[in-house]
Amino acid sequence: MIDKKITDDIGILILEDPPQNYLQKPEFIPVPELREWIEGNHLKALIISGSGRHFSGGAKLDSIFAMAEVREPMEDRMEKGKELLDYLQDLDIPVAAAISGVCFGGGMEIALACHMRICSENALFAFPETNLGLMPGLGGTFRLGERLSLQDSLKMILGGDMINAEEALLLKVVDTVVKNEEPLAYTLHFLRKITIDRPLKIINYVMRALKNSKRLPAEESMREETRMFCDLARIESNRRKTKTQ
Amino acid sequence: MTNTQYPMHNKTMNTLSFTKTDDIGHLELNQPPANQMTTEFFSEFNELVDELRIMNGLNAIVISSKGRHFSSGADLEELLEQVVKSDEGIHPEMNENWRALSEKNYRSFLFFEETEIPVIAAIRGVCIGSAFELVLSSHFRFCAEDAVLGLPETTFNLMPGLGGIRKIADLCGQAKAIELSLKGNTFGAEEALQTHLVDRIVPRRKVVDFSLAFGRKVMKNYKKQKAPFYLQQIPLDDPFYI
């Protein structure tokens, strides 16, 4: 269901159930397994993409209803899905979604948990849950609301409106639009360009500074940044000292 | 003729100068050509900011630099040398001083960001590293067509340490903030305008005067989000029309 690859210290997770790459369960990969893979391989960046023409059509409706028949396990499983998305969002390395074709529901939830989104010209985005008598259940209402005006997020979430790549770029739901077939290659090239020659520690600190700036008051986030800067300065001056000896 | 409503407050230091004309303050980095931000610069800069915090009759601040370039940012060699000295115990007190200094630095940068009067940066030539972070702490950035901007810290195995990552994320999203701070590349005026990192490109010989004139017309307690102006349409020769 998930294919894992590593190229140049960049991990690639492929949602593997073509053509629609439906998600069998909210937690598409167990967090401990993902953590071990990322940390064990000292990955510098992570890409999430779909196999073939599409990113992901989200959850399969019948599997949701099957899951719903037993109340407790469903809530547990949704929680686990949320934990996975929170883990992705909290990672101290850049996480990018490379999106082709459909990116619906649960697929959209995954894409929104990433730090950046690169999509093809033919990509389509939607939260169709309300059309089916449901609602986005993995934090998507919150994550979309952070990016869009209330009006635009209601249009997508309550209206169930689908948007194309052009509209998604305009609404800043995606960061970059590239030619069809190219999202994964472009994203890989982009991440390679920004992480090559950069020690993991610097990548971690930059990501941490970015996340602090959203969660902490300006003063505290600046203090933390200064602390990390001083730490790097110390490492760098030691490195230069050893080099001259 | 002296204006009693707006008391004079001019100051010339080694590395920078401050001139107050009516209610407009003009801070100039004054160590051309590079206007490097040395330890001496930062301590004078922090001293000036402490005075600005309590200065009366100031309704706008313009930041610019003397000479060809805005500033090449912090003096890395000097900075690393200080760390070595403090680690080797030659100047054990240095580490603490240095830390105290860097804490003061970010508080000074925050002052510009949080002050209720508009702060306008006029950028000519190179403006990178901490200098770029300083102009990002301003509310408006007008730059000349020859401007070179960027955060190259990570190419020296360091990171931007004065709020630049946060400001870029605010202005053009976290994807751009990750890209610019990790890649460490520099870019020109046109790209900066397109990504909203600067507000307008103004011909080099006019950018400081334009910023001063703009400052004169912007009101107290002004918040950029409520900007009633169409920045691109203000005539260069007559910003007073607003």
Contacts between the chains, C-beta under 8 A, distances in Angstrom:
chain1	res1	chain2	res2	distance
A	94	B	178	5.2
A	94	B	182	7.5
A	115	B	174	5.7
A	115	B	175	6.7
A	115	B	178	6.3
A	116	B	174	7.1
A	116	B	175	3.6
A	116	B	178	6.9
A	117	B	175	7.8
A	172	B	173	6.4
A	175	B	173	6.4
A	175	B	175	4.0
A	175	B	176	7.6
A	176	B	175	7.6
A	190	B	179	7.6
A	193	B	183	6.4
A	194	B	178	6.9
A	194	B	179	5.7
A	194	B	182	4.2
A	194	B	183	4.6
A	195	B	182	6.4
A	198	B	154	5.9
A	198	B	182	5.9
A	199	B	157	6.8
A	202	B	154	5.5
A	202	B	157	6.6
A	202	B	158	7.7
A	202	B	159	5.9
A	202	B	182	7.7
A	203	B	182	6.5
A	205	B	159	5.3
A	206	B	154	7.0
A	206	B	159	5.5
A	206	B	160	7.9
A	206	B	165	6.4
A	206	B	178	7.0
A	206	B	181	5.1
A	206	B	182	5.8
A	207	B	178	7.2
A	209	B	159	6.9
A	209	B	160	7.7
A	209	B	165	4.8
A	209	B	166	7.2
A	210	B	165	5.4
A	210	B	166	7.4
A	210	B	169	5.9
A	210	B	174	5.9
A	210	B	177	5.7
A	210	B	178	6.6
A	213	B	163	7.9
A	213	B	165	6.5
A	213	B	166	3.4
A	213	B	169	6.1
A	213	B	170	8.0
A	214	B	169	7.5
A	218	B	110	6.1
A	218	B	113	7.2
A	218	B	114	7.5
A	218	B	163	7.5
A	218	B	166	7.4
A	219	B	107	7.8
A	219	B	110	6.5
A	221	B	163	7.9
A	221	B	166	6.3
A	222	B	106	4.1
A	222	B	107	7.8
A	222	B	109	7.5
A	222	B	110	6.3
A	222	B	162	7.3
A	222	B	163	5.5
A	222	B	166	8.0
A	223	B	103	6.9
A	223	B	106	7.0
A	225	B	106	7.3
A	225	B	159	7.8
A	225	B	160	7.8
A	225	B	161	5.4
A	225	B	162	7.4
A	225	B	163	6.9
A	225	B	165	7.4
A	225	B	166	7.9
A	226	B	102	4.9
A	226	B	103	6.2
A	226	B	105	7.7
A	226	B	106	5.6
A	226	B	161	5.6
A	226	B	162	7.8
A	228	B	159	6.5
A	228	B	161	7.4
A	229	B	102	7.2
A	229	B	158	6.6
A	229	B	159	5.8
A	229	B	160	7.9
A	229	B	161	3.1
A	230	B	83	7.9
A	230	B	98	7.7
A	230	B	99	6.5
A	230	B	102	6.6
A	230	B	161	8.0
A	232	B	157	6.6
A	232	B	158	5.0
A	232	B	159	5.8
A	233	B	79	6.3
A	233	B	80	6.2
A	233	B	83	5.2
A	233	B	158	6.2
A	234	B	83	5.4
A	234	B	87	6.8
A	235	B	157	7.4
A	236	B	80	6.2
A	236	B	156	7.1
A	236	B	157	4.6
A	236	B	158	6.2
A	237	B	80	4.3
A	237	B	81	7.7
A	237	B	83	4.3
A	237	B	84	4.8
A	237	B	87	7.1
A	238	B	87	7.3
A	239	B	157	7.2
A	240	B	80	6.6
A	240	B	84	7.9
A	241	B	84	6.2
